[in-house]
Amino acid sequence: MSTEDKIKATAKNIEGKAQEAMGNVTGDPEDQAEGKAKQAEAEVRHGVENAKDAVKKAID
């Protein structure tokens, strides 16, 4: 996983957690849902990068 992509995915996860927490505090279900969606996107990004790493390792 490239460092830049890893940082971006981690930042997206943190952003999602913060937005979900804010939604929990304010009682805003839209913020809660958007925060969870951002966290899911970050998980997918991590999975894609991990798959790339596995393929690269298998080839090398």
N, C-alpha and C positions, 0 to 999 in steps of 0.2 A: 504494500500500500504506500503510495507516495505520501510524503509528509504533508504536503499541501492539501491533498484530498482528505487525509485523516483529520487534519485541523478543521477543515470545512465541515466535515460530518460531525465532529465533536461539538463545534460551535452551534450547528443546527440543533443538536440534541439539547444543549444547554439552553438555547433560545426557546425550544419547545417546552422544556421543564419549567422555565420561568413563566412562560405564557400560561401554561396549565395552572401553575400555582397562583398566578394573579387571578385567573378565572375562578379558582376555588375560593380565594379571599373575597372577591367581589360577587360571587354567585353567578357569574356570566357563563352560561353553558357554551356559548360560541367560542370564547377564549379557551375554555377547557378543551373543546374538540379540536381547535386549531393547534393548540399546544401538543396534544396527543398525535395529531397528524404530522407535525414537524419531527417529533421523536421517531415516528414510524419511518419517515423519509430518511432520517439519519441512520437508522438500523439497516435500511435497504442499501444505502451508500456504503456502509461498512461491509455489508455482505458482498457487494459487487467487487469492492477493492480486495477483499480477502480471496475471492474466487480468482481474480487476476493474479494475485500473488501465488496461489496454489498452482495455476497453470504455468506461470513463469518458472516456478521451482521445479515442476515436473519436466519441463523442457530442458532446463539447465541440468 
